[in-house]
Amino acid sequence: MEGIKEESVRQVLKLVNVVGYSLALQKKIVRGLEVDVPAIRVYVSRKIRPLEALAVEHRIPESIEGIKTDVIEVGEVVALAQRLQVPFFGVPPEKRTQIWRPAPPGVSIGHYQISAGTFGCLMADAVSGDPLIVSNNHVLANADMREEHHAVKGDMILQPGPYDIRTGINPKIHKIGELDRWVPVTSDPAAAETVDCAAASPFGPNVLSQILDIGDLDDIGKEADFKSQLPLCKSGRTTGYNESKIADATAYIKVSGYHGKTCAFRDVFFTTQCAAGGDSGSAYVWKSLERGKVFMGLLFAGSSSVTVGCKSFHVVGRLKMKLLKGLPPAPPPPPEERLIEFSTDDGQTWEQAKTLRVRPKED
């Protein structure tokens, strides 16, 4: 932060209702409009009004090291944001919770012990080039933490996620891959993570690279790409396709919802509100005129007023991945619903005893 010691700013985390702060100076917001006054943004779950109702020792100072503060109410930020009414376009959310084979990014997925999140995108191992399903730690690795472990390599990954399987989990039908790698999160505010991410190895040709309503990725975002008001889009399990803008390009934030604990993250970005519970893991994409569709990060948390993402270059670096090249294009939509057959007798015989919708018929 320009000319200011972050340690001085970090002291506000000890105050009641404070959930985070910007890691760069921002324009102060006055009556909903930005004015040309540099300020340190301090994020709170709620503002106490009148100010006199708040104990003096818990009031955010008007300035820190001579720089004005700007207190922004964002609500409680959680790993699986509360259900909100968010406009969507493209493939309806109710179809994204069904079984898809091959499965495209943008549909329901999850570790066998969670509820459901979103298949964010398909990347490649940095060395072997093998495809990897990418989403959040709390989607694919059951919110594994440094302090306590909740997942092991090889854990079963289901599509759709467990919450969306209404007839009981059957690994022969619902298993789409196995947990391969992840970055544990932490509840230690002094050791904040930069990512909530994980990757799984898919079984055979069961996945596609084209994100629903977005398409293939062409590039990976760099640090210099993260700027206020940059337009982004995402394709998620719950709210489908929608668009947002970066509201804060680099922030420190406390996020609740990790096995009853609050975890700390730094150098993450805020966008205008664009998600609901189950959208965690969605890939943020910037449609650049020069570079095509640029992967900008993974959506992992939100509140009633903001959505939070971890940055693309942190994600691919920590998971040792690169952009996927050469996966065959998606087949054209069939004229009728395709059905997958499966056995009802533990695989002893195969018969058309039951059917499940795989790719819904185009409306």
Sequence and secondary structure as in RCSB ss.txt:
>XXXX:A:sequence
MEGIKEESVRQVLKLVNVVGYSLALQKKIVRGLEVDVPAIRVYVSRKIRPLEALAVEHRIPESIEGIKTDVIEVG
EVVALAQRLQVPFFGVPPEKRTQIWRPAPPGVSIGHYQISAGTFGCLMADAVSGDPLIVSNNHVLANADMREEHH
AVKGDMILQPGPYDIRTGINPKIHKIGELDRWVPVTSDPAAAETVDCAAASPFGPNVLSQILDIGDLDDIGKEAD
FKSQLPLCKSGRTTGYNESKIADATAYIKVSGYHGKTCAFRDVFFTTQCAAGGDSGSAYVWKSLERGKVFMGLLF
AGSSSVTVGCKSFHVVGRLKMKLLKGLPPAPPPPPEERLIEFSTDDGQTWEQAKTLRVRPKED
>XXXX:A:secstr
 TTS HHHHHGGGGSTTEEEEESS EEEEETTEEEEEEEEEEEES   SSGGGS GGGS  SEETTEEEEEEE  
  BSS        BSS HHHHTS  SSB TTSEEEETTS  EE  EEEEETTT  EEEEE HHHHSTT BSSS  
  TT EEESS GGG  S   HHHHEEEEEEEE  B   GGG BS   EEEEE TT B SSBTTTB   EE  GGG
  TT EEEEEETTTEEEEEEEEEEEEEEEEEEETTEEEEEEEEEEEES   TT TT EEEEEETTTEEEEEEEEE
EE SSEEEEEEHHHHHHHTTEE            SS EEEE  SSTTSS   S EEEEE    
